[in-house]
C-alpha cells in the first residue's frame, strides 16, 4: 500500500517537473521569438530611414542635374 502511494507521488512529481520544464522551455522560446521580432522591426525602421535619406539625396542630385542641363542650354 505504501509502495503504491509512493509510486503515485513519484509519478505526480515527475509529471509536475515535466510540466514545469515544458513551461520554462516554452516561455524561453516565446521570449526569444519576441526579441527576434523586435530586432526585425528595429532593423526595418533603420532601413526605412536610410531609404528616405537616400531618396532625399537622390532628389537633390536630380535637381542639380536638371539645373545644370538648363544652364547649358
N, CA, C and O atoms as a GROMACS GRO file, in nm:
protein
  292
    1UNK      N    1   0.082  -0.119   0.000
    1UNK     CA    2   0.000   0.000   0.000
    1UNK      C    3   0.087   0.127   0.000
    1UNK      O    4   0.062   0.221  -0.075
    2UNK      N    5   0.188   0.126   0.085
    2UNK     CA    6   0.277   0.241   0.092
    2UNK      C    7   0.354   0.254  -0.037
    2UNK      O    8   0.376   0.364  -0.087
    3UNK      N    9   0.396   0.139  -0.092
    3UNK     CA   10   0.468   0.143  -0.220
    3UNK      C   11   0.382   0.203  -0.330
    3UNK      O   12   0.430   0.278  -0.415
    4UNK      N   13   0.254   0.169  -0.328
    4UNK     CA   14   0.163   0.223  -0.429
    4UNK      C   15   0.149   0.374  -0.413
    4UNK      O   16   0.151   0.446  -0.513
    5UNK      N   17   0.135   0.421  -0.292
    5UNK     CA   18   0.125   0.565  -0.266
    5UNK      C   19   0.253   0.637  -0.306
    5UNK      O   20   0.249   0.745  -0.365
    6UNK      N   21   0.367   0.576  -0.273
    6UNK     CA   22   0.494   0.636  -0.311
    6UNK      C   23   0.508   0.644  -0.462
    6UNK      O   24   0.559   0.742  -0.516
    7UNK      N   25   0.463   0.541  -0.529
    7UNK     CA   26   0.469   0.541  -0.676
    7UNK      C   27   0.378   0.650  -0.734
    7UNK      O   28   0.414   0.717  -0.831
    8UNK      N   29   0.260   0.668  -0.674
    8UNK     CA   30   0.168   0.774  -0.720
    8UNK      C   31   0.230   0.912  -0.698
    8UNK      O   32   0.223   0.998  -0.785
    9UNK      N   33   0.289   0.930  -0.582
    9UNK     CA   34   0.354   1.058  -0.552
    9UNK      C   35   0.471   1.081  -0.647
    9UNK      O   36   0.490   1.191  -0.699
   10UNK      N   37   0.548   0.977  -0.669
   10UNK     CA   38   0.662   0.987  -0.760
   10UNK      C   39   0.615   1.023  -0.901
   10UNK      O   40   0.673   1.111  -0.965
   11UNK      N   41   0.511   0.958  -0.949
   11UNK     CA   42   0.458   0.988  -1.082
   11UNK      C   43   0.404   1.131  -1.088
   11UNK      O   44   0.424   1.202  -1.187
   12UNK      N   45   0.337   1.172  -0.981
   12UNK     CA   46   0.285   1.308  -0.976
   12UNK      C   47   0.400   1.410  -0.985
   12UNK      O   48   0.391   1.507  -1.059
   13UNK      N   49   0.504   1.385  -0.909
   13UNK     CA   50   0.619   1.476  -0.911
   13UNK      C   51   0.688   1.478  -1.047
   13UNK      O   52   0.728   1.583  -1.096
   14UNK      N   53   0.700   1.360  -1.107
   14UNK     CA   54   0.759   1.354  -1.241
   14UNK      C   55   0.676   1.435  -1.341
   14UNK      O   56   0.730   1.509  -1.423
   15UNK      N   57   0.544   1.420  -1.331
   15UNK     CA   58   0.457   1.496  -1.420
   15UNK      C   59   0.470   1.645  -1.394
   15UNK      O   60   0.474   1.724  -1.488
   16UNK      N   61   0.477   1.685  -1.269
   16UNK     CA   62   0.492   1.826  -1.235
   16UNK      C   63   0.624   1.882  -1.287
   16UNK      O   64   0.629   1.992  -1.342
   17UNK      N   65   0.729   1.806  -1.269
   17UNK     CA   66   0.861   1.850  -1.315
   17UNK      C   67   0.862   1.860  -1.467
   17UNK      O   68   0.916   1.956  -1.523
   18UNK      N   69   0.804   1.762  -1.533
   18UNK     CA   70   0.797   1.765  -1.680
   18UNK      C   71   0.717   1.886  -1.728
   18UNK      O   72   0.756   1.955  -1.822
   19UNK      N   73   0.605   1.909  -1.662
   19UNK     CA   74   0.521   2.022  -1.700
   19UNK      C   75   0.594   2.154  -1.675
   19UNK      O   76   0.589   2.245  -1.758
   20UNK      N   77   0.662   2.165  -1.562
   20UNK     CA   78   0.737   2.286  -1.530
   20UNK      C   79   0.848   2.307  -1.633
   20UNK      O   80   0.868   2.419  -1.680
   21UNK      N   81   0.919   2.203  -1.667
   21UNK     CA   82   1.023   2.212  -1.768
   21UNK      C   83   0.965   2.259  -1.902
   21UNK      O   84   1.022   2.344  -1.970
   22UNK      N   85   0.852   2.202  -1.937
   22UNK     CA   86   0.785   2.242  -2.061
   22UNK      C   87   0.749   2.390  -2.058
   22UNK      O   88   0.771   2.461  -2.156
   23UNK      N   89   0.693   2.437  -1.947
   23UNK     CA   90   0.657   2.578  -1.935
   23UNK      C   91   0.777   2.669  -1.945
   23UNK      O   92   0.772   2.772  -2.012
   24UNK      N   93   0.886   2.631  -1.879
   24UNK     CA   94   1.007   2.712  -1.885
   24UNK      C   95   1.061   2.715  -2.028
   24UNK      O   96   1.095   2.822  -2.079
   25UNK      N   97   1.068   2.602  -2.090
   25UNK     CA   98   1.117   2.594  -2.227
   25UNK      C   99   1.029   2.677  -2.322
   25UNK      O  100   1.080   2.753  -2.405
   26UNK      N  101   0.899   2.662  -2.310
   26UNK     CA  102   0.806   2.735  -2.395
   26UNK      C  103   0.817   2.886  -2.371
   26UNK      O  104   0.812   2.964  -2.466
   27UNK      N  105   0.831   2.926  -2.248
   27UNK     CA  106   0.847   3.068  -2.214
   27UNK      C  107   0.974   3.124  -2.276
   27UNK      O  108   0.973   3.233  -2.333
   28UNK      N  109   1.083   3.050  -2.265
   28UNK     CA  110   1.209   3.095  -2.325
   28UNK      C  111   1.196   3.105  -2.476
   28UNK      O  112   1.249   3.197  -2.538
   29UNK      N  113   1.127   3.011  -2.534
   29UNK     CA  114   1.105   3.014  -2.679
   29UNK      C  115   1.025   3.138  -2.719
   29UNK      O  116   1.060   3.204  -2.817
   30UNK      N  117   0.920   3.169  -2.645
   30UNK     CA  118   0.839   3.287  -2.676
   30UNK      C  119   0.918   3.416  -2.659
   30UNK      O  120   0.907   3.508  -2.741
   31UNK      N  121   0.996   3.423  -2.555
   31UNK     CA  122   1.078   3.542  -2.531
   31UNK      C  123   1.178   3.559  -2.646
   31UNK      O  124   1.200   3.670  -2.694
   32UNK      N  125   1.238   3.450  -2.687
   32UNK     CA  126   1.332   3.454  -2.799
   32UNK      C  127   1.264   3.504  -2.926
   32UNK      O  128   1.320   3.586  -2.998
   33UNK      N  129   1.147   3.453  -2.954
   33UNK     CA  130   1.073   3.496  -3.073
   33UNK      C  131   1.038   3.645  -3.065
   33UNK      O  132   1.051   3.718  -3.163
   34UNK      N  133   0.995   3.687  -2.949
   34UNK     CA  134   0.959   3.828  -2.931
   34UNK      C  135   1.079   3.919  -2.955
   34UNK      O  136   1.067   4.021  -3.022
   35UNK      N  137   1.193   3.883  -2.901
   35UNK     CA  138   1.314   3.962  -2.921
   35UNK      C  139   1.355   3.963  -3.068
   35UNK      O  140   1.400   4.065  -3.121
   36UNK      N  141   1.339   3.850  -3.133
   36UNK     CA  142   1.373   3.843  -3.274
   36UNK      C  143   1.286   3.939  -3.355
   36UNK      O  144   1.336   4.009  -3.443
   37UNK      N  145   1.156   3.941  -3.326
   37UNK     CA  146   1.067   4.033  -3.397
   37UNK      C  147   1.099   4.178  -3.364
   37UNK      O  148   1.091   4.264  -3.451
   38UNK      N  149   1.135   4.205  -3.240
   38UNK     CA  150   1.174   4.342  -3.203
   38UNK      C  151   1.296   4.385  -3.282
   38UNK      O  152   1.302   4.497  -3.333
   39UNK      N  153   1.394   4.297  -3.293
   39UNK     CA  154   1.514   4.328  -3.371
   39UNK      C  155   1.481   4.348  -3.518
   39UNK      O  156   1.535   4.437  -3.584
   40UNK      N  157   1.392   4.264  -3.569
   40UNK     CA  158   1.350   4.277  -3.708
   40UNK      C  159   1.285   4.413  -3.731
   40UNK      O  160   1.316   4.481  -3.829
   41UNK      N  161   1.194   4.451  -3.641
   41UNK     CA  162   1.126   4.581  -3.653
   41UNK      C  163   1.226   4.695  -3.646
   41UNK      O  164   1.217   4.792  -3.722
   42UNK      N  165   1.320   4.684  -3.556
   42UNK     CA  166   1.421   4.789  -3.540
   42UNK      C  167   1.505   4.801  -3.668
   42UNK      O  168   1.529   4.912  -3.717
   43UNK      N  169   1.548   4.689  -3.721
   43UNK     CA  170   1.626   4.690  -3.845
   43UNK      C  171   1.544   4.744  -3.962
   43UNK      O  172   1.596   4.817  -4.047
   44UNK      N  173   1.418   4.710  -3.965
   44UNK     CA  174   1.331   4.757  -4.072
   44UNK      C  175   1.317   4.909  -4.065
   44UNK      O  176   1.322   4.976  -4.168
   45UNK      N  177   1.301   4.963  -3.946
   45UNK     CA  178   1.290   5.108  -3.930
   45UNK      C  179   1.420   5.178  -3.971
   45UNK      O  180   1.417   5.285  -4.031
   46UNK      N  181   1.534   5.116  -3.937
   46UNK     CA  182   1.663   5.173  -3.977
   46UNK      C  183   1.676   5.174  -4.130
   46UNK      O  184   1.723   5.272  -4.188
   47UNK      N  185   1.635   5.066  -4.193
   47UNK     CA  186   1.643   5.059  -4.340
   47UNK      C  187   1.548   5.161  -4.403
   47UNK      O  188   1.581   5.222  -4.505
   48UNK      N  189   1.433   5.179  -4.343
   48UNK     CA  190   1.339   5.279  -4.395
   48UNK      C  191   1.400   5.418  -4.387
   48UNK      O  192   1.389   5.497  -4.481
   49UNK      N  193   1.464   5.448  -4.276
   49UNK     CA  194   1.528   5.578  -4.259
   49UNK      C  195   1.641   5.596  -4.363
   49UNK      O  196   1.652   5.702  -4.424
   50UNK      N  197   1.722   5.493  -4.382
   50UNK     CA  198   1.828   5.500  -4.482
   50UNK      C  199   1.771   5.523  -4.621
   50UNK      O  200   1.825   5.601  -4.700
   51UNK      N  201   1.662   5.456  -4.652
   51UNK     CA  202   1.599   5.471  -4.783
   51UNK      C  203   1.545   5.613  -4.801
   51UNK      O  204   1.558   5.670  -4.908
   52UNK      N  205   1.486   5.668  -4.698
   52UNK     CA  206   1.435   5.805  -4.705
   52UNK      C  207   1.550   5.904  -4.726
   52UNK      O  208   1.538   5.998  -4.804
   53UNK      N  209   1.660   5.883  -4.654
   53UNK     CA  210   1.776   5.971  -4.672
   53UNK      C  211   1.832   5.959  -4.813
   53UNK      O  212   1.868   6.060  -4.875
   54UNK      N  213   1.840   5.838  -4.863
   54UNK     CA  214   1.888   5.817  -5.000
   54UNK      C  215   1.796   5.886  -5.100
   54UNK      O  216   1.842   5.947  -5.196
   55UNK      N  217   1.667   5.875  -5.077
   55UNK     CA  218   1.570   5.937  -5.166
   55UNK      C  219   1.585   6.089  -5.167
   55UNK      O  220   1.579   6.152  -5.272
   56UNK      N  221   1.606   6.147  -5.049
   56UNK     CA  222   1.628   6.291  -5.041
   56UNK      C  223   1.754   6.332  -5.117
   56UNK      O  224   1.752   6.429  -5.194
   57UNK      N  225   1.862   6.261  -5.097
   57UNK     CA  226   1.987   6.291  -5.168
   57UNK      C  227   1.970   6.274  -5.318
   57UNK      O  228   2.022   6.353  -5.398
   58UNK      N  229   1.896   6.172  -5.356
   58UNK     CA  230   1.872   6.147  -5.497
   58UNK      C  231   1.792   6.261  -5.559
   58UNK      O  232   1.822   6.304  -5.670
   59UNK      N  233   1.692   6.308  -5.488
   59UNK     CA  234   1.612   6.420  -5.539
   59UNK      C  235   1.696   6.547  -5.551
   59UNK      O  236   1.682   6.621  -5.648
   60UNK      N  237   1.781   6.571  -5.454
   60UNK     CA  238   1.869   6.688  -5.460
   60UNK      C  239   1.962   6.678  -5.580
   60UNK      O  240   1.982   6.774  -5.654
   61UNK      N  241   2.018   6.560  -5.598
   61UNK     CA  242   2.109   6.539  -5.711
   61UNK      C  243   2.036   6.555  -5.843
   61UNK      O  244   2.089   6.612  -5.938
   62UNK      N  245   1.914   6.505  -5.848
   62UNK     CA  246   1.833   6.516  -5.970
   62UNK      C  247   1.808   6.664  -6.002
   62UNK      O  248   1.819   6.705  -6.118
   63UNK      N  249   1.775   6.742  -5.902
   63UNK     CA  250   1.754   6.886  -5.923
   63UNK      C  251   1.881   6.955  -5.971
   63UNK      O  252   1.877   7.042  -6.057
   64UNK      N  253   1.994   6.915  -5.913
   64UNK     CA  254   2.122   6.974  -5.956
   64UNK      C  255   2.151   6.942  -6.102
   64UNK      O  256   2.197   7.028  -6.177
   65UNK      N  257   2.124   6.820  -6.142
   65UNK     CA  258   2.147   6.779  -6.281
   65UNK      C  259   2.055   6.856  -6.375
   65UNK      O  260   2.100   6.906  -6.478
   66UNK      N  261   1.928   6.866  -6.339
   66UNK     CA  262   1.834   6.941  -6.423
   66UNK      C  263   1.873   7.088  -6.433
   66UNK      O  264   1.865   7.148  -6.540
   67UNK      N  265   1.915   7.144  -6.322
   67UNK     CA  266   1.958   7.283  -6.322
   67UNK      C  267   2.081   7.301  -6.411
   67UNK      O  268   2.090   7.398  -6.488
   68UNK      N  269   2.174   7.210  -6.401
   68UNK     CA  270   2.295   7.215  -6.484
   68UNK      C  271   2.259   7.203  -6.631
   68UNK      O  272   2.316   7.274  -6.715
   69UNK      N  273   2.167   7.115  -6.663
   69UNK     CA  274   2.125   7.098  -6.804
   69UNK      C  275   2.060   7.227  -6.855
   69UNK      O  276   2.083   7.267  -6.969
   70UNK      N  277   1.979   7.288  -6.774
   70UNK     CA  278   1.911   7.411  -6.814
   70UNK      C  279   2.010   7.526  -6.837
   70UNK      O  280   1.993   7.608  -6.927
   71UNK      N  281   2.112   7.529  -6.755
   71UNK     CA  282   2.215   7.634  -6.769
   71UNK      C  283   2.295   7.615  -6.898
   71UNK      O  284   2.336   7.712  -6.962
   72UNK      N  285   2.316   7.491  -6.935
   72UNK     CA  286   2.394   7.464  -7.056
   72UNK      C  287   2.314   7.488  -7.183
   72UNK      O  288   2.372   7.509  -7.289
   73UNK      N  289   2.186   7.486  -7.173
   73UNK     CA  290   2.102   7.506  -7.293
   73UNK      C  291   2.078   7.649  -7.318
   73UNK      O  292   2.010   7.684  -7.414
   0.00000   0.00000   0.00000
